[in-house]
Amino acid sequence: MLDVASRRQQNGDMKRTVKRFEPVQLGKMLGVLYALMGLIFVPFFILFAAIGAFAQPNSGNQAGAGAIAVGVAAGMALAMPICYGVFGFIFGLISAAIYNLVARWIGGIEVEVE
C-alpha cells in the first residue's frame, strides 16, 4: 500500500507526498524487476563466456575445458535471474523500511500532479 497525502496549490495542481511504502509490496516489485533484468543479461553472459572459453589456446590435456567452462557459465546464467530476483526482494524490503523511517522524520517525497 502506498500512503499519499494531498493538498491543492493555487494554480489548481495537486501536490502529493508519498509518506510510506508497503515493504512487502515494494520487495515484490523490485524482485520481479531485477529478475527481468537478469533475464536480459543471460544471453550476453552466455555469449561472452563462450567466447572467452573457446578463445584460449587448446593444448592436449585441456581439450574439453572450453566445453566445461561454457556449461558452468550456462548454469550460472540460468541461476542469475533467480539470484537477482531474491536480492531485489530483500533490498526492496530494506529500502522501504529505511524510506518509511526517514519519511517519518523529514516528510516524504513531494510529487506535483494535475
N, C-alpha and C positions, 0 to 999 in steps of 0.2 A: 504494500500500500504506500502511496505517495501522499504525504501530508502537505497541503498547499494553503497558504494564507493569501488573501487578495485585498487590494484596495484600488479604487478608481482615481486616476490622475485628472488634472484639469482639462487635458485635451481629449478625454474620453477613453484613453487606453487604460488597460488594466496592468498593474504591476503586481506580479505574483512572487511569492517567496517559497522556495522549496525548504520546508522545515525538517523533513525526516524522510528517509528511505527505509523500506522494509528490508532487513538484511537478507532473509532467505530469498526473496524475490530478486533482489539485485544480484545475489550469488548465482541464482539460476540463469539470469540474463547473461552475466559475464561468462559463466561456464559454457553456455551454448555458443556465444560469440567467439570465445577463444578456441573452442573445439572446431568451429568452422574455419577459423584462421589456420589452425593446424592442418585441416584438410587441404587448404590452398597450398601449403608449403610441402606436402607429401611428394608430389611429382618432381619438384625441384630437388628435394633431398635425395630421392632415389636416383635421379639423373646424375647429380654431382657425385654421389657415392660410386655409381657405376663407372663414371669417367675416371675418378681417382683410383679405383681398384684395378682397372684394366690399363691404366697409363703406366703403371710400374713395370719395369723390365722383368720378363719371365726368366726364371732360372729353373733348372731341372727339378729341384726339390720343392719349389713353390708353385707348381703348375695349377693347383686348384685353389690357391689362396685368394685369387681375384673373385672367383665364384662364391667362396665362403664369405668374403667381405661384403659382396652385394647382397647375399642372403641375410646377413646380420643387419645390414643397413635397411633392407626392406622390412624386417621385423621391427626395427626401431621406428621406422617411418609409420608403420601401422599403429604403434603404441603412442606416437606423437600427439594425435588429436585427443586421445583419451587423457594423456597427461596434461595437455593444455586445458582441457575442459575441467579437470579436477582442480588444477591450480587456479583457474579463472573463478571457479565457485568459491574456493577458500579465500582468495583475495577480494572477491566481491563481498563476502560476509565481513571481512576485516575492514574494508573500505567503508561500508555502510555504517558499521559500528563507530568508526572514528568520525565520519561525517556527522552522524547524529549527536555525538558528544560535543563536537566543535560548534555545530549549529545551535545547540542549546546555549552556548556561551556568547557567541557573537552574532547570531542570526544566521539565516540560510542564504542560499544563492537567490538573488532577485532577478526575475525574468520579466520583460515587458511584452505583453501580448495585446492584440487588438480584439 
